[in-house]
C-alpha cells in the first residue's frame, strides 16, 4: 500500500492511498471461493463450481462486501503508519475501484493541532479566605426549621400564609371545583381572593369577583373576570419547629451546638467548592491566553451545533443562525481548551480507570434519583457516547492535575483614605 500525506492546514491532512490490484483481487477471489463451498449450483458438487461462474453470479455483491471491509482497514492502517490520531471521523473525497486495476482512494482527517511551548505549572489564581459568619449559620438553620415545620389544622381566623381548602363555584361558567388548596397571600393567585378569605374561619362561606391576569397558570381562567362563590372546608397554619436539642436529635445530632457545628462545616465546604470552581475557571482562561491553539473546523462545527441544539431545547422559537453567531465564541473556547487538556493528558499519561468511570456514573445517577443502569441507557447508549463520557472524565482529571500545580495568590485589599488615595491594608 502506497500512502501520500498532504498537510492542508495545521489541523487537517489529506491521505492519498494506492493499493496494488492483486491485493483486492485476492480478497475477492477468496470470498467467492468461500461462497462456492456452501451454495448449491446445478451441475456441480459443493466447492467444485468454477470461479468464473461464481464471479458471474456473485461478483458484484462480493466486490461491495469486500470494499466495505477493506476501506476502513486501509484507513486505519494509513493512520497507524503515519502516527496520526484523528479528532473526528474521516471525510472520504473519492475512491476509484475497477477490477484488476490498482485501487485508489482519498480522504481527509482532522487532527489535534500541535501546541508549542505548553506551560501549566505555577499559574497564579486568585485566592481568598473562606469565612463562615454567624448570619450564614442562622440563615441555614432557619431554612432547616422551615423544612422540618408542619402544617396543622386550626379553627382561628385565616391569616397570611395559611393554607385553605375550599369548594367553590365559578358563577359565570356554572362550574364547580372541589378540594382546592389556596395559600393566602401567594403571588400565584389574585390578591382579591386572599383578601376575601382573610379573617374568615373553617365552615364560613365566601364570594369574590376578581380579574385573572392574562398569564395566569390556569389557561381556562386567564384573562377573565370571574366570580367565585364557595365554602371554607379546612384551614391549616405552618407550625414552625423550635431550634433546640430535640430538633437537633431528630436530625441525628447530639444537641443544637453539634448541629450548628455541622452546619458551619457544611457551609464552609460549599464555599470552598465555589471558590475552587471560580479558580478553575480563572485557570482555564489563563491557559487559553497563554497558548496559541488552532481549531479543527469539523470539531468546531460539531461543538457549535451541539450548543445550538441545547439552546433550542430551552428556546424552541429562537433563530438558529442568530444562535450560532451568539455561541461561536463559546464553541471555539470549548474546542481549544479540550485540545489543550488532551495534549497535557497525553504528555502526563493521565488516564481514567474503570473504577473511576463506575464511581462517576453512580454519582450522577444518584443526583438524578435513577439507577446507574438507567443512566447508562439514557446517556451512554452507544460506543461514541461512552467514549466522549470517558474523554470528559480524563479532561476533568487533567484540570485537577493542573490545578494542584497552581499558585494561589490572595488579592491585596485596599481602602479609601480621606484624601481619596488608596493604600494597602
Secondary structure, 3 states (H helix, E strand, C coil): CEEEEEEEECCEEEEEEEECHHHHHHHHHHHHHHHHCCCCCCCCCCCCCCHHHHHHHHHHHHHHHHHHHHHHHHHHHHHHHCCCCECCCCEEEEEECCCCCCEEEEEEEEECCCCCCCCCCCCEEEECCCCCCHHHHHHHHHHHHHHCCEEEECCCCCCCCCEEEEEEEEHHHCEEEEEEEEECCCCCCCHHHHHHHCCCCCCCEEEEEEECCCCCCCCCCCCCEEEEEEEEEEEEEEECCCCCHHHHHHCCCCCHHHHHHHHHHHHHHHHHHHHHHHHHHHHHHHHHHHCCCCCCHHHHHHHHHHHHHHHHHHCCCCCHHHHHHHHHHHHHHHHHHHHHHHHHHHHHCCCCCHHHHHHHHHHHHHHCCCCHHHHHHHHCCCHHHHHHHHHHHHHHHHHHHHHCCCEEEECCCEEECCCCCEEEC
